[in-house]
Amino acid sequence: MGVLKSVAVSGVSLALALALTVPTGLTRYVLVTFGINWLVALVHAIPNQSERYFDLTGSSTFVTVAGVTAATTLSSASSQLSSSAYRSVLASAMVALWGLRLGWFLFSRINADNGIDSRFTELRSDPLRFLSLWSVQSLWVLITTLPLVLLHGASLATSSPAAAEWTLTDFVGLALWVFGFIIEITADAQKREFRRDKSNHDKFIATGLWRFSRHPNYFGEIMLWVGMAVLCVPHLATFAHKLLGCLSPLFVTFLLTRVSGIPLLEQSADDKWATHPAYQTYKATTNVLIPWFPKAAK
């Protein structure tokens, strides 16, 4: 990636963030997301050529966005909170819980690997190219949290009691989020325990949830953001806001299935076990994402 391309990636990321937030009056979240990531990148990551805090910074940015929305909602609400305010604060708490859990998990993992992540091997020594990754991460946080920040704006503007009432979609959204969260943390825990067993060195996991999906953790993550959208989007003020809110699960699904998640891990697995008959059988009989019973081996 040349200098111009690296600068373009950061510039386009910022431009997209502004395009999504300026019309909705939510530009402060651009300051939050890009401000945190660029600060860590410029103060620590780039000078030290270190990715140790990359994932932790992304997770912490989610928590910060959730904290800002919750604090603003609570400070703006009357002494008796409306249902819309409760919904907004609950959504903030859900995002914060997810971010805290993910941050702890990823930071523990990279510390166990001495602060090294192979994804950054060819990137950390190029300041502009490295910075572009932090810019993309900022955009990822912003787009993913759109349902929450838009709901926050709607809850502050809601004056109609009917618009604030709890509905069936609220409970469906909560159920999907809890389901996805449980799937994600269970899959991560199973893989962590598998890797802790030294006898499993250089082996692939095909037990627990991983028996039914090659990437159950990503399935869980997609489901919880679908749940967040189902919880938030129906209560947004305009059709345009609803469309923006729907970007979140679509964007997460695109990233995990087409860009930085499954494609990279599938390639890495193929490189390790291309000649491993057991892995080839596992790959041929197990769904890549949606958990289901394995197919019969041919």
C-alpha positions as CSV (number, residue, x, y, z in Angstrom):
1,M,0.0,0.0,0.0
2,G,1.6,3.3,-1.1
3,V,1.6,6.6,0.7
4,L,-1.3,8.0,-1.3
5,K,-3.4,4.9,-0.8
6,S,-2.8,4.8,2.9
7,V,-3.7,8.5,3.2
8,A,-6.8,7.8,1.0
9,V,-8.0,5.0,3.3
10,S,-7.8,7.2,6.4
11,G,-9.4,10.1,4.5
12,V,-12.2,8.1,3.1
13,S,-12.9,6.5,6.5
14,L,-13.2,9.9,8.1
15,A,-15.3,11.3,5.2
16,L,-17.7,8.4,5.4
17,A,-18.0,8.8,9.2
18,L,-18.8,12.5,8.7
19,A,-21.3,11.8,5.9
20,L,-23.2,9.4,8.2
21,T,-23.2,11.7,11.2
22,V,-23.4,15.3,10.1
23,P,-27.0,15.0,8.7
24,T,-28.1,13.4,12.0
25,G,-26.3,15.8,14.3
26,L,-24.1,13.0,15.8
27,T,-20.7,14.3,14.8
28,R,-19.5,14.1,18.4
29,Y,-19.3,10.4,17.9
30,V,-16.8,10.9,15.1
31,L,-14.7,12.8,17.6
32,V,-15.0,10.0,20.1
33,T,-14.2,7.1,17.8
34,F,-11.5,8.7,15.6
35,G,-10.1,10.7,18.6
36,I,-9.5,7.6,20.7
37,N,-8.0,5.5,18.0
38,W,-5.8,8.2,16.5
39,L,-4.5,9.2,19.9
40,V,-3.4,5.7,20.8
41,A,-2.0,5.2,17.3
42,L,0.0,8.4,17.3
43,V,1.2,8.3,20.9
44,H,2.0,4.6,21.3
45,A,1.4,2.2,18.4
46,I,3.2,4.0,15.6
47,P,6.2,5.2,17.6
48,N,6.7,1.7,19.1
49,Q,5.6,-0.2,16.0
50,S,3.2,-2.1,18.3
51,E,-0.2,-3.6,17.8
52,R,-0.6,-4.6,21.5
53,Y,-3.4,-2.2,22.2
54,F,-5.1,-2.3,18.8
55,D,-8.0,-4.6,19.7
56,L,-8.2,-3.2,23.2
57,T,-8.6,0.3,21.8
58,G,-11.4,-0.8,19.5
59,S,-13.2,-2.5,22.3
60,S,-12.7,0.5,24.6
61,T,-14.1,2.8,22.0
62,F,-17.3,0.8,22.0
63,V,-17.5,1.1,25.7
64,T,-16.8,4.9,25.5
65,V,-19.6,5.4,22.9
66,A,-21.9,3.4,25.2
67,G,-20.9,5.5,28.2
68,V,-21.5,8.8,26.3
69,T,-24.9,7.8,25.1
70,A,-26.0,6.5,28.6
71,A,-24.6,9.5,30.4
72,T,-26.2,12.0,28.0
73,T,-29.6,10.2,28.2
74,L,-29.6,10.1,32.0
75,S,-28.5,13.7,32.3
76,S,-31.2,14.9,29.9
77,A,-34.0,12.8,31.3
78,S,-36.5,14.0,33.7
79,S,-36.6,12.7,37.3
80,Q,-38.9,9.9,36.1
81,L,-37.3,8.2,33.2
82,S,-39.5,7.3,30.2
83,S,-39.5,3.9,28.5
84,S,-37.5,5.3,25.6
85,A,-34.8,6.5,28.0
86,Y,-34.7,3.1,29.7
87,R,-34.4,1.4,26.3
88,S,-31.5,3.7,25.3
89,V,-29.7,3.1,28.6
90,L,-30.3,-0.6,28.4
91,A,-28.9,-0.7,24.8
92,S,-25.8,1.3,26.0
93,A,-25.3,-1.2,28.8
94,M,-25.5,-4.1,26.4
95,V,-22.9,-2.5,24.1
96,A,-20.6,-1.7,27.0
97,L,-20.9,-5.3,28.3
98,W,-20.0,-6.7,24.9
99,G,-17.1,-4.3,24.5
100,L,-15.7,-5.0,28.0
101,R,-15.9,-8.8,27.5
102,L,-14.3,-8.6,24.0
103,G,-11.6,-6.2,25.1
104,W,-10.6,-8.5,28.0
105,F,-10.6,-11.6,25.8
106,L,-8.6,-10.1,23.0
107,F,-6.1,-8.3,25.2
108,S,-5.5,-11.5,27.2
109,R,-4.9,-13.3,24.0
110,I,-2.4,-10.9,22.5
111,N,-0.5,-10.6,25.8
112,A,-0.2,-14.4,25.8
113,D,1.4,-14.0,22.4
114,N,3.9,-11.3,23.7
115,G,2.0,-8.5,22.1
116,I,2.4,-9.8,18.5
117,D,-0.4,-10.3,16.0
118,S,0.6,-11.8,12.7
119,R,-2.0,-9.7,10.9
120,F,0.3,-6.7,11.4
121,T,3.7,-8.2,10.4
122,E,3.9,-6.2,7.2
123,L,2.0,-3.1,8.5
124,R,3.5,-2.0,11.8
125,S,6.7,-0.6,10.2
126,D,4.8,1.7,7.8
127,P,3.4,4.7,9.8
128,L,0.7,5.8,7.3
129,R,-0.3,2.2,6.4
130,F,-0.5,1.4,10.1
131,L,-2.6,4.5,10.8
132,S,-5.0,3.6,8.1
133,L,-6.0,0.5,10.1
134,W,-6.8,2.6,13.1
135,S,-8.9,4.8,10.9
136,V,-10.8,1.8,9.5
137,Q,-11.3,0.5,13.1
138,S,-12.8,3.9,14.0
139,L,-15.2,3.7,11.2
140,W,-16.1,0.1,12.2
141,V,-17.0,1.2,15.7
142,L,-19.1,4.1,14.4
143,I,-21.1,2.2,11.9
144,T,-21.6,-0.8,14.2
145,T,-22.9,1.5,17.0
146,L,-25.3,3.5,14.7
147,P,-28.4,1.8,16.1
148,L,-27.4,2.8,19.6
149,V,-26.4,6.4,18.8
150,L,-29.5,7.0,16.7
151,L,-31.7,5.5,19.4
152,H,-30.1,7.8,21.9
153,G,-31.0,10.8,19.7
154,A,-34.6,9.5,19.3
155,S,-35.0,8.9,23.0
156,L,-34.1,12.5,23.8
157,A,-36.6,13.8,21.2
158,T,-39.4,11.4,22.1
159,S,-42.5,13.1,23.5
160,S,-45.2,10.7,22.5
161,P,-46.0,8.0,25.1
162,A,-46.9,5.6,22.4
163,A,-43.5,5.9,20.7
164,A,-41.8,5.1,24.0
165,E,-43.8,2.0,24.9
166,W,-42.1,-1.4,25.0
167,T,-43.0,-3.6,22.0
168,L,-42.7,-7.2,20.8
169,T,-39.7,-6.1,18.7
170,D,-37.9,-4.9,21.9
171,F,-38.1,-8.4,23.4
172,V,-37.2,-10.1,20.1
173,G,-34.2,-7.9,19.9
174,L,-33.2,-8.6,23.5
175,A,-33.5,-12.3,22.9
176,L,-31.4,-12.3,19.8
177,W,-28.8,-10.2,21.5
178,V,-28.6,-12.5,24.5
179,F,-28.5,-15.6,22.2
180,G,-25.7,-14.1,20.1
181,F,-23.7,-13.0,23.2
182,I,-23.9,-16.5,24.8
183,I,-22.9,-18.2,21.5
184,E,-19.9,-15.8,21.1
185,I,-18.6,-16.1,24.6
186,T,-19.1,-19.9,24.7
187,A,-17.3,-20.4,21.4
188,D,-14.4,-18.1,22.5
189,A,-14.1,-20.0,25.8
190,Q,-14.1,-23.4,24.2
191,K,-11.4,-22.3,21.8
192,R,-9.3,-20.8,24.6
193,E,-9.5,-24.0,26.6
194,F,-8.6,-26.0,23.6
195,R,-5.5,-24.0,22.9
196,R,-4.4,-24.1,26.6
197,D,-4.1,-27.9,26.2
198,K,-0.5,-28.3,25.0
199,S,-1.4,-31.6,23.4
200,N,-3.6,-29.7,21.0
201,H,-0.7,-27.7,19.6
202,D,-1.0,-27.4,15.8
203,K,-4.4,-29.0,15.9
204,F,-7.8,-27.5,14.9
205,I,-10.8,-27.4,17.1
206,A,-13.8,-29.5,16.1
207,T,-15.6,-29.9,19.4
208,G,-18.3,-28.1,21.3
209,L,-19.9,-25.4,19.1
210,W,-17.0,-25.8,16.7
211,R,-18.5,-29.2,15.7
212,F,-21.5,-27.4,14.2
213,S,-19.7,-24.3,12.7
214,R,-16.2,-23.5,11.7
215,H,-16.7,-19.9,13.0
216,P,-19.5,-20.0,15.7
217,N,-18.0,-17.0,17.5
218,Y,-18.6,-14.9,14.4
219,F,-22.2,-16.2,14.1
220,G,-22.8,-15.1,17.7
221,E,-21.4,-11.7,17.0
222,I,-23.5,-11.2,13.9
223,M,-26.6,-12.3,15.8
224,L,-26.1,-9.9,18.7
225,W,-25.8,-7.0,16.4
226,V,-28.9,-8.1,14.5
227,G,-30.6,-8.1,17.9
228,M,-29.3,-4.6,18.7
229,A,-30.8,-3.4,15.4
230,V,-34.1,-5.1,16.1
231,L,-34.2,-3.5,19.5
232,C,-33.3,0.0,18.3
233,V,-34.3,0.6,14.7
234,P,-38.2,0.4,15.1
235,H,-38.0,3.4,17.4
236,L,-36.0,5.7,15.2
237,A,-37.7,8.8,14.0
238,T,-37.4,8.7,10.3
239,F,-37.1,6.2,7.5
240,A,-33.6,7.5,6.7
241,H,-32.5,6.9,10.3
242,K,-34.0,3.3,10.1
243,L,-31.9,2.6,7.0
244,L,-28.8,3.9,8.7
245,G,-29.5,1.7,11.7
246,C,-29.8,-1.3,9.5
247,L,-26.3,-0.7,8.2
248,S,-24.8,-2.0,11.4
249,P,-25.6,-5.7,11.2
250,L,-25.1,-5.6,7.4
251,F,-21.6,-4.0,7.8
252,V,-20.6,-6.5,10.6
253,T,-21.7,-9.4,8.5
254,F,-19.8,-8.1,5.5
255,L,-16.6,-7.5,7.5
256,L,-16.7,-10.9,9.1
257,T,-17.6,-12.9,6.1
258,R,-15.9,-11.1,3.3
259,V,-13.0,-9.0,4.7
260,S,-11.2,-9.4,8.0
261,G,-12.8,-12.4,9.7
262,I,-13.6,-15.7,8.0
263,P,-11.5,-15.2,4.8
264,L,-8.3,-14.6,6.8
265,L,-8.9,-17.5,9.2
266,E,-9.9,-19.9,6.4
267,Q,-6.8,-19.0,4.5
268,S,-4.6,-19.5,7.6
269,A,-6.3,-22.9,8.2
270,D,-5.8,-24.0,4.6
271,D,-2.1,-23.1,4.9
272,K,-1.7,-25.1,8.0
273,W,-3.8,-28.2,7.2
274,A,-4.1,-28.3,3.5
275,T,-2.8,-31.9,3.5
276,H,-4.5,-32.9,6.7
277,P,-7.3,-35.4,5.8
278,A,-9.2,-34.9,9.1
279,Y,-9.3,-31.1,8.5
280,Q,-10.4,-31.5,4.9
281,T,-13.2,-33.8,6.1
282,Y,-14.1,-31.3,8.8
283,K,-14.2,-28.5,6.3
284,A,-16.3,-30.5,3.8
285,T,-18.9,-31.5,6.4
286,T,-19.2,-28.5,8.7
287,N,-20.9,-25.2,7.9
288,V,-18.6,-22.2,7.6
289,L,-20.9,-19.9,9.7
290,I,-24.4,-20.9,10.7
291,P,-24.3,-23.8,13.2
292,W,-25.9,-27.0,12.0
293,F,-25.3,-30.7,12.2
294,P,-22.4,-31.9,10.2
295,K,-23.0,-33.4,6.8
296,A,-22.3,-37.0,6.2
297,A,-18.7,-37.5,5.0
298,K,-18.4,-38.7,1.4
